């Protein structure tokens, strides 16, 4: 599902990853992180897809909200597990969204 976001400006965190061979516990942790992030102040929504490369884009109302999410204790555990076990590689990018537009055929 495409996230519903407010009128720009807002921020996007793009997390791209390549999964390792050891994914034991990964799906459960990912589900837990989704439930936890939805409760974070400043969180606006997310979109995620995984094939050879996983890409998750989360949307935030401020850089401070992004920083605060990065420091949530449960998220810190997930980050360390990702480094130690689940990811062969990853990259995080933080962007300012200055413009957005789209199309939704279900509106017609």
TINUDREN-680090 format. One record per residue (C-alpha): residue number from 1; residue in one letter; x, y, z. Coordinates in steps of 0.5 Angstrom, whole numbers, padded with zeros to 4 digits. Layout:
N
[NUM, A, [X, Y, Z]]
...
***
This chain:
108
[1, X, [0000, 0000, 0000]]
[2, X, [0002, 0007, -0002]]
[3, X, [0003, 0011, 0005]]
[4, X, [-0001, 0017, 0005]]
[5, X, [0003, 0023, 0007]]
[6, X, [0002, 0031, 0008]]
[7, X, [0003, 0036, 0004]]
[8, X, [0011, 0037, 0003]]
[9, X, [0016, 0039, 0006]]
[10, X, [0017, 0032, 0010]]
[11, X, [0023, 0027, 0011]]
[12, X, [0024, 0020, 0008]]
[13, X, [0028, 0015, 0011]]
[14, X, [0030, 0010, 0005]]
[15, X, [0033, 0004, 0008]]
[16, X, [0036, -0001, 0003]]
[17, X, [0038, -0008, 0005]]
[18, X, [0041, -0015, 0002]]
[19, X, [0039, -0020, 0007]]
[20, X, [0044, -0025, 0009]]
[21, X, [0043, -0033, 0009]]
[22, X, [0041, -0033, 0017]]
[23, X, [0034, -0030, 0017]]
[24, X, [0032, -0034, 0023]]
[25, X, [0028, -0029, 0028]]
[26, X, [0028, -0023, 0022]]
[27, X, [0021, -0023, 0020]]
[28, X, [0018, -0023, 0027]]
[29, X, [0023, -0017, 0029]]
[30, X, [0021, -0014, 0023]]
[31, X, [0013, -0014, 0025]]
[32, X, [0015, -0012, 0032]]
[33, X, [0019, -0006, 0029]]
[34, X, [0013, -0004, 0024]]
[35, X, [0008, -0004, 0031]]
[36, X, [0013, 0000, 0035]]
[37, X, [0014, 0005, 0029]]
[38, X, [0007, 0007, 0028]]
[39, X, [0007, 0009, 0036]]
[40, X, [0013, 0014, 0035]]
[41, X, [0011, 0021, 0035]]
[42, X, [0013, 0024, 0028]]
[43, X, [0012, 0018, 0024]]
[44, X, [0008, 0019, 0018]]
[45, X, [0008, 0012, 0015]]
[46, X, [0012, 0007, 0011]]
[47, X, [0012, 0003, 0004]]
[48, X, [0017, -0003, 0004]]
[49, X, [0018, -0008, -0002]]
[50, X, [0023, -0014, -0002]]
[51, X, [0026, -0018, -0008]]
[52, X, [0034, -0019, -0008]]
[53, X, [0034, -0012, -0005]]
[54, X, [0030, -0010, 0000]]
[55, X, [0027, -0002, 0001]]
[56, X, [0023, 0001, 0006]]
[57, X, [0022, 0008, 0006]]
[58, X, [0019, 0011, 0012]]
[59, X, [0016, 0018, 0013]]
[60, X, [0017, 0023, 0018]]
[61, X, [0015, 0030, 0020]]
[62, X, [0022, 0032, 0023]]
[63, X, [0029, 0030, 0023]]
[64, X, [0028, 0030, 0031]]
[65, X, [0023, 0025, 0030]]
[66, X, [0028, 0021, 0026]]
[67, X, [0033, 0022, 0031]]
[68, X, [0029, 0020, 0037]]
[69, X, [0027, 0013, 0033]]
[70, X, [0034, 0011, 0032]]
[71, X, [0035, 0011, 0039]]
[72, X, [0029, 0007, 0041]]
[73, X, [0032, 0002, 0046]]
[74, X, [0028, -0004, 0042]]
[75, X, [0030, -0001, 0035]]
[76, X, [0037, -0001, 0038]]
[77, X, [0037, -0008, 0039]]
[78, X, [0034, -0009, 0032]]
[79, X, [0039, -0005, 0029]]
[80, X, [0045, -0009, 0032]]
[81, X, [0042, -0016, 0030]]
[82, X, [0041, -0013, 0023]]
[83, X, [0049, -0012, 0023]]
[84, X, [0051, -0018, 0027]]
[85, X, [0046, -0023, 0023]]
[86, X, [0041, -0021, 0018]]
[87, X, [0044, -0016, 0013]]
[88, X, [0050, -0018, 0008]]
[89, X, [0049, -0010, 0007]]
[90, X, [0045, -0004, 0008]]
[91, X, [0045, 0003, 0007]]
[92, X, [0041, 0009, 0010]]
[93, X, [0039, 0015, 0007]]
[94, X, [0035, 0021, 0010]]
[95, X, [0032, 0026, 0005]]
[96, X, [0028, 0032, 0005]]
[97, X, [0021, 0031, 0001]]
[98, X, [0020, 0038, -0003]]
[99, X, [0015, 0036, -0008]]
[100, X, [0010, 0030, -0008]]
[101, X, [0005, 0028, -0013]]
[102, X, [0001, 0022, -0016]]
[103, X, [-0005, 0018, -0019]]
[104, X, [-0010, 0013, -0016]]
[105, X, [-0015, 0010, -0020]]
[106, X, [-0019, 0007, -0015]]
[107, X, [-0021, 0015, -0014]]
[108, X, [-0025, 0014, -0020]]
***
